[in-house]
Amino acid sequence: MNTQDYIALEEKYGAHNYHPLDVVITRGEGVWVYDVDGKKYLDCLSAYSALNQGHVHPQILNALLEQAKKITLTSRAFRNDQLPLLYKELSEMTGYDMSLPMNSGAEAVETAVKLVRKWAYRVKGVPRHQAEIITAAGNFHGRTTTIVSFSTEPSYRDDFGPFTPGFITVPYGDASAIEKAITKNTAAVLLEPIQGEGGVIIPPAGYLKKVAEICRKNNVLFAADEIQTGLGRTGKLFACEYEGVRPDIVIVGKALAGGFYPVSAILADKSILGLFTPGEHGSTFGGNPLAAAVARAALAVIRDEKLAERAEKMGTYFMEQLAEIPSPHVKEVRGKGLLIGVELKPSAGGARRFCEAMQKKGILAKETHENVIRFAPPLIIEKDTIDWALPSVREVLNMK
């Protein structure tokens, strides 16, 4: 079977809830992937930052295979010998007392929503079922019914109501708007340090620090969704570190398992995460021994290979090179580390045609919010590889 055969099957039998590029990938190694017709591509998406460690990292693969030979699932009805070690290593690496593992990023966001609501009722004294959470316009936190309730993207919401109440939306990057929106019932502020899906939107300098100060002053929790920005992607372990901010809750996922398995978690100190009691929240697969073993190996790779430092160095270089491209289509190049957005002018005709043109030249990137090309390769990328890609990127960004 060739590329068109697979595409025909997918279009016939699969739900049409995605619009992927027409490349059918069959194999990956490091920063490279190969399609079913044998063509090689540089992956500049990293599965939306799930592949910070690169495709099929041998250390994580070995952990997966070794654990799969022993036991894969116990449920949380019983204990296993991998989860306690993951708890300990997450705490040592991040500085938070406790963690709670889930599967998908959306599931971790839902867990955080439940936790801040319980904190509001049991600690802050908000009347039962009156808690409010402040979120930002342009956010992307997942696809569940509750999460799309506080999305501002019409296509995520229009046909999926009625919506979950209790969320207040303010403009992203405006700390004073958050301060004005706080009431006696405000439980938390939930933000992305950088809005990845929103178009790699970088907030003004000092924004996160100001938000954290406002939260402390008003006895409100600050929850940071670092599912895409965390675990080295932006040049720090967490993007909030750029402003010296330690959120009350950090939500992680994607690269927590290096692309081998869906693993997510929320991180917090005992005074907050210790509020959950048996039976209040759980998951059949969350914290299973296979997931925990994979996550432990994924964290070790981030630490031992200094992927945050590599992202800072290579990201600075890549962004500088992109910014120097003289293109009539480019409005702005922005980002942190290896999370880079190239925003195109409205006259460019949308970002997708540029992504399709790069695909033909062996580079896989994806448009977001119509006019932004996101470049987010695995953090293991080398300067020579960036240099290999740049001439093709320059040519594409200058096409008619």
Buried (B, 14 or more C-beta within 10 A) or exposed (E): EEBEEBBEEBEEEEEEEEEEBEBBBEEBEBBBBBBBEEBEBBBBBBBBBBBBBBBBBEBBBEBBEEBEEEBBEBEBEEEBEBBEBBBEBBBEBBEBBBBBBBBBBBBBBBBBBBBBBBBBBEBBEBEEEBBBBBBBBBBBBBBBEBBBBBBBBEEBBEEBEEBBEBBBBBEBBBBEBBBEBBEEBBBBBBBBBBBBBBBBBBBEEEBBBBBBBBBEEBBBBBBBBBBBBBBBBBBBBBBBBBBEBBBBBBBBBBBBBBBBBBBBBBBBBEEBBEBBEEEEBBBEBBBBBBBBBBBBBBBBBBBEBEBBBBBBBBBBBBBEBBEEBEBEBBBEBBBBBBBBBBBBEEEBEEBBBBBBBBBEBBBBBBBBBEBBBBBBBBBBBEEEBBEEBBEBBBEBBEEE
